[in-house]
Amino acid sequence: MKEIKAIVRPNKLAQIRKALMSLDGFPGMTISQAEGCTAPSRHGPVTSIKDELTDFTKKVRLEIVCPDEISDLIVACITDIAQTGHLGDGIVWVTEVQRAVFVHKTTPGGVSEPRRP
């Protein structure tokens, strides 16, 4: 299982969501608001305190836990849509998930968990 996290421009969210929802086996996602900035060396020197304090840009964070088989397709879908060719398009990273449990079902990947006393 993989966890895919992506930070993208908010204006790309609707298109990304539509594309992901059309994928067979897409498990769903969590969306949250984020703010961020790139490394200072990419922008050049900060010229004023105002620039330093207002350097954060509104972004959207997507979090997806999915089977290994679909993870590359999800990453490709996000990056293809999110890419504008400009600084600040975002980032996508993938990590291994050892275990995931659906709270409402108390099942990890469809297998029942023993109930705690």
C-alpha positions as CSV (number, residue, x, y, z in Angstrom):
1,M,0.0,0.0,0.0
2,K,1.2,3.6,-0.7
3,E,0.4,7.0,0.6
4,I,0.5,9.7,-2.0
5,K,0.6,13.3,-0.9
6,A,0.5,16.2,-3.3
7,I,0.6,19.9,-2.9
8,V,-0.9,21.7,-6.0
9,R,-2.4,24.9,-7.1
10,P,-6.0,25.3,-6.0
11,N,-7.2,26.1,-9.5
12,K,-6.1,22.6,-10.6
13,L,-8.1,20.7,-7.9
14,A,-11.4,20.3,-9.8
15,Q,-9.7,18.9,-12.9
16,I,-7.5,16.6,-10.8
17,R,-10.5,15.3,-8.8
18,K,-12.5,14.6,-11.9
19,A,-9.6,12.6,-13.5
20,L,-8.8,10.7,-10.3
21,M,-12.5,9.8,-9.7
22,S,-12.6,8.2,-13.2
23,L,-9.7,5.8,-12.4
24,D,-10.8,2.2,-11.8
25,G,-10.0,1.3,-8.2
26,F,-9.4,4.9,-7.0
27,P,-10.0,4.7,-3.2
28,G,-10.8,8.4,-2.5
29,M,-8.8,11.2,-1.0
30,T,-8.5,13.8,1.7
31,I,-8.2,17.5,0.7
32,S,-7.0,20.3,2.9
33,Q,-5.8,23.9,2.5
34,A,-2.1,24.6,2.7
35,E,0.3,27.5,2.3
36,G,3.9,27.2,1.2
37,C,6.9,28.7,-0.5
38,T,9.8,27.5,-2.5
39,A,13.5,27.5,-1.4
40,P,14.8,31.1,-1.2
41,S,17.5,30.4,-3.7
42,R,14.9,29.9,-6.4
43,H,13.4,33.4,-5.9
44,G,16.6,35.4,-5.4
45,P,17.3,37.6,-2.4
46,V,14.4,38.9,-0.3
47,T,14.3,42.6,-0.8
48,S,12.0,43.7,2.0
49,I,10.3,42.5,5.2
50,K,7.0,42.7,3.3
51,D,8.3,40.2,0.7
52,E,9.5,37.9,3.5
53,L,6.2,37.9,5.4
54,T,3.9,37.5,2.3
55,D,6.0,34.9,0.5
56,F,3.5,32.1,1.2
57,T,1.2,31.0,-1.6
58,K,-2.2,29.3,-1.2
59,K,-2.1,25.6,-2.2
60,V,-4.2,22.5,-1.8
61,R,-3.0,19.3,-0.2
62,L,-4.2,15.9,-1.4
63,E,-3.7,12.7,0.6
64,I,-4.5,9.3,-0.9
65,V,-3.9,5.8,0.5
66,C,-4.1,3.3,-2.3
67,P,-3.0,-0.2,-3.5
68,D,0.5,-0.4,-5.0
69,E,-0.9,-1.3,-8.4
70,I,-2.6,2.0,-8.9
71,S,-0.1,4.4,-7.3
72,D,1.9,5.2,-10.4
73,L,-1.2,5.9,-12.3
74,I,-2.5,8.3,-9.6
75,V,0.9,10.1,-9.5
76,A,0.9,10.5,-13.3
77,C,-2.6,11.8,-13.3
78,I,-1.8,14.4,-10.7
79,T,1.4,15.6,-12.2
80,D,0.1,15.7,-15.8
81,I,-2.8,18.0,-14.7
82,A,-0.9,20.1,-12.1
83,Q,2.0,20.9,-14.3
84,T,2.0,24.4,-15.8
85,G,5.7,24.7,-16.3
86,H,6.0,27.5,-13.8
87,L,7.6,27.7,-10.4
88,G,5.1,26.8,-7.7
89,D,3.3,24.0,-9.6
90,G,3.7,21.8,-6.5
91,I,5.2,18.5,-5.4
92,V,4.0,14.9,-5.2
93,W,5.6,12.3,-2.9
94,V,4.9,8.6,-2.2
95,T,5.6,6.6,0.9
96,E,5.0,3.0,2.0
97,V,2.0,2.4,4.3
98,Q,2.4,-0.6,6.6
99,R,-1.2,-0.7,7.7
100,A,-4.4,1.2,7.2
101,V,-7.7,0.6,9.1
102,F,-11.1,1.9,8.0
103,V,-12.4,3.3,11.3
104,H,-16.1,2.8,10.5
105,K,-15.5,-0.8,9.4
106,T,-12.5,-1.6,11.7
107,T,-11.0,-3.4,8.8
108,P,-7.5,-3.1,7.3
109,G,-8.0,-3.5,3.6
110,G,-11.2,-5.4,3.9
111,V,-10.1,-8.0,6.6
112,S,-11.9,-7.9,9.9
113,E,-9.8,-6.8,12.9
114,P,-10.4,-8.5,16.2
115,R,-12.5,-6.4,18.5
116,R,-10.8,-5.0,21.6
117,P,-12.5,-5.7,24.9
